[in-house]
């Protein structure tokens, strides 16, 4: 019987039967957090770390035995914003479980007493936290952690884009969080991040507070063969087919980045009628549409990049992978100013997360941006 839904789900909450691979990573993550370990999950952006966390949180071993809390702090710029995200998530996830836990939340978080109210319709307690109400963030953090320790089940807190805390104006946030976290018994953490250079420095430099404080899980793109088998099966189940070359082209063009490949498969599946075949031509049309949809966003990414940084970005995009980025060959071939100018621009582009470095090779962090630049 043909499927009546698109199996290439674009939301983070993917049904188990439509979840592609990640068996080893899922088993390791579930085992680690089940055994009261903190985990540092590092992956390139858009490869699927958030989806993996959602998937693992939904497995019986975790779902039935733990309270799971997820926050994304990429958009935060201060410790107060961090506290706001964490406090709101804890209230929505734990306090609403019972009247007792709601009352416990209110009595424990005394520093935020002004944020509590009563819904005039349901007469249930509400929590509306404003940044201006967080006057003592360190004290409020202690209250939140005290509350988590009193929860009726062990807690797992996933913090996505954890490297963002290094950009807060407060210079001691890493040490402050590490000092509090290491004392917790009922609460453990998944520190997820996509800026690999920064995450590795935070957790594996002996000069940083989080040094060797978490089990490492590196997430790489799903293998092409695995992805191809999965995609073909989903098309066949819906009485459709897809050319393996179309999947291979999408995989290689977008560097195996799960989000983009899944989006292209989602769109080509929708455009393929039952009994028909999705071809390489259809896949390329979907990619072109994706590029047009994101053109304005990609253009805005470069709005605050200097001309010198932009020239280097274009040079890296042209070569795709650059190992000797300050070599005279690379500098002369792309008409760049000098090796020292390149070195300075590299640092800023890494800080902006527009480029990434892995195994001493530099590349554009977002393959869609690379394709757009080369146009």
C-alpha positions in Angstrom: 0.0 0.0 0.0 1.4 3.4 -1.1 2.4 5.8 1.6 0.2 8.9 1.8 2.8 11.1 3.7 6.1 12.4 2.6 8.7 10.1 4.4 11.5 12.7 4.2 10.4 14.6 7.4 11.8 18.1 7.7 11.0 18.7 11.4 13.4 17.6 14.2 10.8 15.1 15.6 11.2 12.2 13.1 9.2 9.0 13.6 11.5 6.0 14.3 10.6 4.2 11.2 11.6 7.2 9.1 14.8 7.9 10.9 17.9 7.2 8.8 20.7 5.2 10.3 22.7 6.7 13.2 22.4 3.4 15.0 25.9 3.5 16.5 25.6 7.1 17.5 22.2 6.6 19.1 23.4 3.6 21.1 26.4 5.5 22.4 24.4 8.6 23.3 21.7 6.6 25.1 24.3 4.4 26.9 26.3 7.5 28.0 23.4 9.5 29.4 21.8 6.4 31.0 25.0 5.9 32.9 25.0 9.4 34.3 27.7 10.8 31.9 27.8 14.3 30.4 28.3 14.2 26.7 29.8 16.6 24.3 28.2 16.2 20.8 30.2 17.8 18.0 29.2 17.9 14.4 29.1 20.2 11.4 26.0 22.4 11.3 22.9 20.8 9.6 24.3 17.3 9.8 21.6 16.2 12.3 22.8 16.5 15.9 19.5 18.1 17.0 17.5 15.4 15.3 19.7 12.7 16.9 19.0 14.2 20.4 15.3 14.2 19.7 15.4 10.6 18.5 17.3 9.4 21.5 15.1 11.3 23.9 12.1 9.5 22.4 13.5 6.0 23.0 12.0 4.0 25.8 15.2 3.7 27.8 15.3 7.5 28.0 11.7 8.5 27.7 10.5 6.2 30.5 13.3 6.9 33.0 14.4 10.5 32.5 13.0 14.0 32.2 14.5 15.5 29.1 15.0 19.2 28.5 16.3 20.9 25.3 17.3 24.4 24.7 19.0 26.1 21.7 21.2 29.1 22.7 22.6 30.1 19.3 20.6 33.3 19.4 21.5 34.3 22.9 24.1 37.0 23.6 24.2 37.2 27.4 24.2 35.0 30.5 20.8 36.5 31.3 19.4 35.2 28.0 20.8 31.8 28.8 19.1 31.8 32.2 15.8 32.9 30.5 15.9 30.0 28.0 16.9 27.4 30.6 14.3 28.7 33.2 11.5 28.7 30.7 12.3 25.3 29.4 12.5 23.8 32.9 9.1 25.3 33.8 7.4 24.0 30.7 9.0 20.6 30.9 9.0 19.8 34.6 6.8 22.2 36.6 3.8 21.4 34.5 4.0 17.7 35.3 2.1 18.0 38.5 0.7 20.6 41.0 3.4 19.6 43.5 6.2 20.3 40.9 4.6 23.6 40.0 4.5 24.8 43.6 8.1 23.5 44.1 9.2 25.6 41.1 7.6 28.7 42.5 9.0 28.3 46.0 12.5 27.4 44.8 13.0 30.2 42.2 12.4 33.0 44.7 14.6 35.4 42.6 12.0 35.3 39.8 8.9 35.7 42.0 7.7 38.5 39.8 7.5 36.2 36.8 4.7 34.1 38.2 1.0 34.7 37.7 -2.4 33.0 37.4 -4.1 32.3 34.1 -7.6 34.0 34.4 -9.3 31.3 32.4 -7.7 28.1 33.6 -6.6 29.4 37.0 -3.3 27.6 36.5 0.1 29.2 37.4 1.9 30.9 34.6 5.6 31.8 34.1 6.4 34.8 32.0 10.1 35.6 32.4 11.5 38.9 31.1 15.2 39.6 30.8 14.9 42.6 33.0 13.7 40.4 35.9 17.0 38.4 35.9 19.0 40.7 38.2 21.1 38.0 39.9 21.8 35.4 37.1 24.3 33.4 39.2 21.8 33.1 42.1 19.0 32.2 39.7 21.1 29.5 38.0 21.7 28.0 41.5 17.9 28.0 42.1 17.2 26.3 38.7 19.9 23.6 39.4 18.5 23.1 42.9 15.0 22.6 41.4 16.4 20.1 38.8 18.0 18.1 41.7 14.6 17.8 43.4 12.8 16.6 40.3 10.9 13.3 40.5 13.1 11.7 37.9 16.8 12.2 36.8 17.1 15.0 34.3 19.0 15.3 31.0 19.5 18.8 29.7 20.6 19.2 26.1 22.1 22.6 25.3 22.4 23.1 21.5 25.1 25.4 20.1 26.8 25.4 23.5 29.9 27.3 22.1 27.7 30.4 22.1 28.6 30.9 25.8 32.1 31.9 24.8 30.6 35.0 23.2 29.0 36.4 26.3 30.5 39.5 27.7 30.9 37.8 31.1 34.4 36.2 30.9 33.9 33.6 33.7 30.8 31.9 32.4 32.6 28.6 31.5 34.1 28.4 34.9 30.8 29.3 36.6 28.8 26.7 34.7 31.5 24.0 35.2 31.7 24.6 38.9 27.9 24.3 39.3 27.4 21.3 37.0 30.1 19.1 38.5 28.2 19.2 41.8 24.9 17.9 40.3 23.8 14.4 41.0 20.3 14.2 39.5 21.1 16.2 36.4 23.4 15.5 33.4 24.0 17.3 30.2 24.5 17.0 26.5 26.6 19.9 25.2 26.0 20.1 21.5 27.9 22.3 19.2 28.6 22.9 15.5 31.7 25.0 15.6 34.1 22.2 16.0 37.3 24.3 16.5 35.7 26.1 19.4 34.0 23.0 21.0 37.2 21.0 20.8 39.1 23.9 22.5 36.5 24.2 25.2 36.4 20.5 26.2 39.9 19.3 25.3 42.3 22.1 26.2 43.7 21.7 29.7 43.5 25.4 30.1 39.7 25.5 29.9 37.2 24.7 32.8 35.3 22.0 30.9 38.5 20.1 30.1 37.7 16.3 29.9 34.4 16.8 31.7 32.3 15.0 29.1 32.3 11.9 26.9 33.0 12.8 23.2 30.6 11.9 20.4 31.6 13.1 17.0 28.8 13.2 14.3 29.8 12.9 10.7 27.7 12.8 7.5 25.7 9.6 7.0 27.5 7.3 4.6 26.3 7.7 0.9 25.5 4.0 0.5 23.3 4.0 3.7 21.6 7.2 2.6 21.0 5.8 -0.9 19.5 2.5 0.4 17.2 4.5 2.8 16.0 6.9 0.1 15.3 4.2 -2.5 13.3 2.2 0.0 11.1 5.2 0.9 10.4 5.8 -2.8 9.6 2.1 -3.5 7.3 2.0 -0.5 5.2 4.7 -2.1 5.2 3.0 -5.5 7.8 5.5 -6.8 11.4 5.2 -7.7 14.5 7.4 -7.8 17.7 7.1 -9.8 20.7 6.4 -7.5 22.7 8.9 -9.5 20.3 11.6 -8.4 21.0 10.8 -4.7 24.7 10.6 -5.3 24.8 14.0 -7.1 22.9 15.6 -4.2 25.1 14.0 -1.6 28.4 15.0 -3.3 27.2 18.5 -4.2 26.0 19.3 -0.7 29.0 17.6 1.1 26.7 15.0 2.7 24.9 17.6 4.8 21.8 15.9 6.0 19.4 18.9 6.1 20.0 19.8 2.5 19.9 16.3 1.1 16.7 15.5 3.1 15.1 18.7 1.8 16.0 17.8 -1.8 14.6 14.3 -1.3 11.5 15.8 0.3 10.9 18.0 -2.7 11.7 15.4 -5.4 9.4 12.9 -3.6 6.6 15.4 -3.7 7.2 16.1 -7.4 7.2 12.4 -8.4 3.9 10.7 -9.1 3.2 7.1 -8.2 4.5 4.8 -10.8 7.1 7.4 -11.9 10.8 7.9 -11.5 12.6 10.9 -10.0 15.6 11.6 -12.2 18.9 13.5 -11.9 17.2 16.4 -13.8 14.4 16.6 -11.2 17.0 16.6 -8.4 19.0 19.4 -10.1 15.7 21.4 -10.5 15.0 21.0 -6.8 18.5 22.2 -5.9 18.1 25.2 -8.1 14.8 26.0 -6.3 16.5 25.6 -2.9 19.2 28.0 -4.0 16.7 30.6 -5.1 14.7 30.3 -1.9 17.9 31.0 0.2 19.5 33.6 -2.0 18.5 36.6 0.1 19.6 34.9 3.3 23.0 34.0 1.9 23.5 37.5 0.6 22.8 38.9 4.0 25.4 36.6 5.6 28.1 38.6 3.8 26.7 42.0 4.6 29.2 42.6 7.4 32.2 40.8 5.8 35.0 43.1 4.7 36.2 43.1 1.1 39.4 41.4 2.1 37.5 38.7 3.9 35.1 38.3 1.0 37.9 37.8 -1.4 39.3 35.0 0.7 35.9 33.5 1.0 35.4 33.4 -2.7 38.9 31.9 -3.2 38.1 29.1 -0.7 34.7 28.5 -2.4 36.5 28.2 -5.8 38.9 25.6 -4.6 36.4 23.9 -2.3 39.1 22.5 0.1 42.3 24.5 0.9 45.1 22.9 2.8 47.9 25.5 2.4 45.9 28.6 2.8 48.8 31.0 3.2 51.0 29.4 0.5 52.3 31.7 -2.3 50.5 29.5 -4.9 47.1 30.0 -3.3 47.6 33.7 -2.7 48.9 34.5 -6.2 46.4 32.2 -8.0 43.5 34.1 -6.4 45.1 37.5 -6.5 44.9 37.9 -2.7 46.8 40.7 -1.0 49.4 38.8 1.1 49.8 35.7 3.3 49.5 37.8 6.4 46.3 39.4 5.1 45.0 35.9 4.5 45.9 34.8 8.0 44.0 37.8 9.5 41.0 37.2 7.3 41.0 33.4 8.2 40.6 34.2 11.9 37.6 36.5 11.3 35.9 34.1 9.0 36.4 31.2 11.5 34.9 33.5 14.2 31.9 34.2 11.9 31.6 30.4 11.3 31.6 31.1 7.5 34.5 28.8 7.1 35.6 25.7 9.0 38.9 23.9 9.5 39.2 20.2 9.7 42.4 18.1 9.4 44.3 21.3 8.4 41.9 21.8 5.5 39.7 24.9 5.2 36.3 24.9 3.5 33.0 26.9 3.4 30.9 25.9 6.5 27.7 25.9 4.5 27.7 24.1 1.2 24.7 26.1 0.0 26.8 29.3 0.5 29.7 27.8 -1.4 27.4 26.9 -4.4 25.8 30.4 -4.2 29.2 32.1 -4.2 30.4 30.1 -7.2 27.4 31.2 -9.2 
